[in-house]
Amino acid sequence: MLKLKTKSGAKKRFKLIGNGKIKIKRKKSFKNHLLTKKKKKRKRRLSDFSIVHKSDMKNIKKQLNA
């Protein structure tokens, strides 16, 4: 049987938490550039991690071979 490679883009963006079956952690968007016009509070909130929505879980787990 062939071994499946993980998608390198998904590998960099997502992390399994909670024994890999419960949740997938992701980073929030809009914190890469043009940061001077954004408020400190907004940038601080964007620094936190978020959980992937359950409708996307199946697709991401498939990409991660989890």
N, C-alpha and C positions, 0 to 999 in steps of 0.2 A: 504494500500500500504506500502511496506517495505521501510525503509530509506536506502539509499546507503551510505556506508562509503567511505571516501576519501582514496586514497592510501597514506600511511604514508610516503613513499619515495618521492613521488611527492610533498606532502605537505611541506616537508623540503627543497626541491630544487627549487621550482618555486613560483613566486608571480605574481598575476594579477595586471596590472596597466592600467590606462586609462579606468576606469569604467568596467573592466573585459572583455570587448568585443574586445578591440583593440590589446593589446600586453601582452605578458607574459615575465617576467624578469627572467633571470637565471645567475648563476655565471660562470665564465670561468674556464676551467680545467687547470691542470698542476701547481697548486700553493699549493700543500699539503706537499710535502717533496722533498728532494734533492735541496734545495733552495740555497745552498752555491755556486754552480757553475753557477747559473743564474744571469744575469746582473740586476742591480737595475732598469733600465728602463723597462726591460722585466717583472719583478715582479710587478712594478707599473701598467703597462698596464693590467696585468692579474688580478689586484685587482678590476678593473671596472666591472660593470654588463653589460650583453649583452641581446639582444632580441632573443627570440626563433624564428627559421625559420618558415615561414608560412606553410610549408609542415608537420611540427610536431605539429602545433597548435591544430588540431582536437583531436589527440591522448592525448595530455596533458590536454586539457579541460575536456575530458572524465574521466581521472584519478582524476581530481580535483572536479568533479561533478559541473562544472561551466557552 
